[in-house]
Amino acid sequence: MAVTRLKRKDRKNKTTSRLEVKRLKLATNIELGSRSQQSTTNQLAKNNAILAQLVAANG
């Protein structure tokens, strides 16, 4: 059977789904009492701190 090239749409879907799986693997939830505590220098922690300040400022 001959090898067929993927059409542009299918190549895009393949890449998108691969990146989505990678993103989901990286986005693991950190639960309370977990052995791997979230670092305070983590970008996510910094963003949450800024959001908390904005919410507090706006009331």
Backbone hydrogen bonds, N-H to C=O, Kabsch-Sander energy under -0.5 kcal/mol:
donor,donor_aa,acceptor,acceptor_aa,energy
4,T,2,A,-0.5
11,R,7,K,-2.5
12,K,8,R,-2.4
13,N,9,K,-2.3
14,K,10,D,-2.4
15,T,11,R,-2.3
16,T,12,K,-2.9
17,S,13,N,-2.7
18,R,14,K,-1.9
19,L,15,T,-2.4
20,E,16,T,-2.3
21,V,17,S,-2.1
22,K,18,R,-2.0
23,R,19,L,-2.4
24,L,20,E,-2.3
25,K,21,V,-2.1
26,L,22,K,-1.8
27,A,23,R,-1.6
28,T,26,L,-1.6
31,E,29,N,-0.7
34,S,31,E,-1.7
37,Q,35,R,-1.1
42,N,39,S,-0.9
46,K,42,N,-2.1
47,N,43,Q,-2.5
48,N,44,L,-2.3
49,A,45,A,-2.0
50,I,46,K,-2.2
51,L,47,N,-2.6
52,A,48,N,-2.2
53,Q,49,A,-2.0
54,L,50,I,-2.2
55,V,51,L,-2.4
56,A,52,A,-2.2
57,A,53,Q,-2.3
58,N,54,L,-2.1
59,G,55,V,-1.1
